Amino acid sequence: MPTQEIQLNEWVGFFDSFSSRHRGWLVTVEIMDPEIGDQTEARDLPLEGITAELNQRGPDQIEIMIGNQADQR
């Protein structure tokens, strides 16, 4: 997937829409940290949703929610 920059004021709507379109898709979540290197946090688990929390007092946050296991259909 190509990189796309989303403006801060569009985060909430973008992630709501993205979550609706991609709910249930299998995702891999990687943490990129210059001190410890890239770490895989989860692999091939269903996306539940992504939310943005814009804080006036403190850092803004993005939360990625994934399921416990892939559907065994």
N, C-alpha and C positions, 0 to 999 in steps of 0.2 A: 504494500500500500504506500503510495507516495506521501511525503510529508506535507501537511497542510497547517498553516498557522491560523488559529482561531482567536479573534480578539476577545479580551476579557469580558466585555459586556455581552458577548454572544455565547459564553460558555454554557449557561443553564439551558437555553433553548437547543443548542447544538447537541449536548449530551443527552437530553431528553429524546430528541428525534433519533439520534444514533442508537440509543438503547432500544427504542421501539422497533427499529428496522433490523437490529442484529441480535435481539434476545434469543438465547438458545444456541447461537453459533459457538463452536468450539474455539477457545482462545488460549494463547500462551501469554503470561504476564512476566515480563523481565524487569528487574530493578537495575538501573545503571548508576553505579557509584564509583567516582574516580578513586576513592581510597581502597575499596575492596574488589573492584571490578564488577562486571556484569553478572547478575545472579538470576536464575530462573526461579520465580516464586510459585508459579503454577503452570501446568502444561496440559493442553487439550481438555479443558473443562468448559462447561457452558456459561456463556455470559448471562448474568442476571440484569446488569445495568451499570451505568456510569452516571454519577451525579457530581455537580460542582457546588461547592459551598463557598460563597464569596463573603468574606468577613471584613467588617469595618474595623474591628479590633483584633489584629492578628493576621497570620498568613492565610491566603486563599487555599482551598484544598480541593482535590479531585479524588473521589472514592470510586474504586472499581470493585464491583460485586460479582463473584463467580459462584457457580454451584459446586457441590461436593464431588459429583461424578457425572460422566457423560451418560445420556439416555442409552439404555440397552434395548432399543426397539428392534 
